[in-house]
């Protein structure tokens, strides 16, 4: 029975916290780093404007895990630390 239940579990739901500093880091950004640490690859990044003028918007990351043959969309706020991460890794943004 447990083996059958394990078949339906989605590995995306069980990302462990990465070995990155946790103080002051955005939770969504920390989860993104964790996914990358666990082998997910960034396929594309799109910057989306926010509906609210006060908000800075967000980045939509398309992540791919070849080992699991899965693709996931992941939204992260467009804050300075995320923009630095994108720039430092040379990811193109659409």
Kinemage of the C-alpha trace (Angstrom):
@kinemage 1
@onewidth
@group {chain A} dominant
@subgroup {mainchain}
@vectorlist {calphas} color= white
{ca unk a 1} P 0.000 0.000 0.000
{ca unk a 2} L 2.785 2.456 0.858
{ca unk a 3} L 4.501 1.670 -2.433
{ca unk a 4} L 1.309 2.553 -4.300
{ca unk a 5} L 1.014 5.852 -2.398
{ca unk a 6} L 4.648 6.723 -3.161
{ca unk a 7} L 3.878 6.395 -6.859
{ca unk a 8} L 1.418 9.303 -6.651
{ca unk a 9} L 3.645 11.617 -4.628
{ca unk a 10} L 4.964 14.556 -6.603
{ca unk a 11} L 8.693 15.144 -5.945
{ca unk a 12} L 8.129 18.878 -6.625
{ca unk a 13} L 6.083 19.062 -3.419
{ca unk a 14} L 8.967 17.805 -1.303
{ca unk a 15} L 11.828 20.159 -2.095
{ca unk a 16} L 14.208 20.428 0.807
{ca unk a 17} L 15.523 23.749 1.937
{ca unk a 18} L 18.832 24.499 0.226
{ca unk a 19} L 22.152 25.212 1.853
{ca unk a 20} L 21.676 28.943 1.303
{ca unk a 21} L 21.387 31.578 4.030
{ca unk a 22} L 17.798 31.853 5.220
{ca unk a 23} L 17.772 35.206 6.940
{ca unk a 24} L 16.182 37.890 4.807
{ca unk a 25} L 15.856 35.700 1.715
{ca unk a 26} L 12.482 35.527 -0.009
{ca unk a 27} L 10.779 32.135 0.530
{ca unk a 28} L 9.932 31.688 -3.173
{ca unk a 29} L 13.522 32.508 -4.139
{ca unk a 30} L 14.811 30.007 -1.560
{ca unk a 31} L 12.553 27.314 -3.057
{ca unk a 32} L 13.838 28.179 -6.547
{ca unk a 33} L 17.431 27.771 -5.330
{ca unk a 34} L 16.486 24.469 -3.739
{ca unk a 35} L 15.023 23.191 -7.005
{ca unk a 36} L 18.187 24.171 -8.875
{ca unk a 37} L 20.323 22.528 -6.171
{ca unk a 38} L 18.348 19.326 -6.707
{ca unk a 39} L 18.959 19.234 -10.451
{ca unk a 40} L 16.162 21.281 -12.008
{ca unk a 41} L 17.339 23.332 -14.997
{ca unk a 42} L 16.109 26.802 -15.937
{ca unk a 43} L 14.609 26.575 -19.440
{ca unk a 44} L 13.321 30.132 -19.672
{ca unk a 45} L 12.477 33.212 -17.621
{ca unk a 46} L 9.780 35.736 -18.389
{ca unk a 47} L 9.318 39.044 -16.560
{ca unk a 48} L 5.683 39.841 -15.840
{ca unk a 49} L 4.397 43.191 -14.705
{ca unk a 50} L 2.135 43.312 -11.701
{ca unk a 51} L -1.493 44.283 -11.919
{ca unk a 52} L -0.917 46.605 -8.983
{ca unk a 53} L 1.212 49.637 -9.805
{ca unk a 54} L 2.874 49.535 -6.387
{ca unk a 55} L 4.177 46.029 -6.901
{ca unk a 56} L 7.362 45.316 -8.858
{ca unk a 57} L 5.958 42.247 -10.614
{ca unk a 58} L 7.443 38.799 -10.796
{ca unk a 59} L 9.533 36.425 -12.862
{ca unk a 60} L 8.030 33.274 -14.294
{ca unk a 61} L 10.676 30.543 -14.360
{ca unk a 62} L 10.145 27.453 -16.485
{ca unk a 63} L 12.090 24.680 -14.788
{ca unk a 64} L 12.835 21.263 -16.258
{ca unk a 65} L 13.986 18.066 -14.589
{ca unk a 66} L 15.183 15.634 -17.243
{ca unk a 67} L 15.624 12.825 -14.732
{ca unk a 68} L 11.933 12.975 -13.795
{ca unk a 69} L 10.792 14.101 -17.269
{ca unk a 70} L 8.870 17.008 -15.703
{ca unk a 71} L 8.465 20.710 -16.459
{ca unk a 72} L 7.163 23.187 -13.881
{ca unk a 73} L 6.341 26.888 -13.893
{ca unk a 74} L 7.515 28.781 -10.845
{ca unk a 75} L 6.818 32.422 -9.939
{ca unk a 76} L 9.313 34.493 -7.957
{ca unk a 77} L 8.905 38.168 -7.004
{ca unk a 78} L 11.045 40.558 -9.054
{ca unk a 79} L 13.156 41.678 -6.116
{ca unk a 80} L 16.801 42.761 -6.216
{ca unk a 81} L 18.218 39.410 -5.042
{ca unk a 82} L 16.382 37.538 -7.807
{ca unk a 83} L 17.459 40.062 -10.424
{ca unk a 84} L 21.075 39.674 -9.231
{ca unk a 85} L 20.736 35.884 -9.466
{ca unk a 86} L 19.440 36.114 -13.045
{ca unk a 87} L 22.173 38.566 -14.059
{ca unk a 88} L 25.006 36.663 -12.341
{ca unk a 89} L 24.004 33.406 -14.052
{ca unk a 90} L 23.593 35.034 -17.480
{ca unk a 91} L 20.003 33.878 -17.948
{ca unk a 92} L 18.154 35.665 -20.754
{ca unk a 93} L 14.802 37.179 -19.771
{ca unk a 94} L 11.957 37.487 -22.231
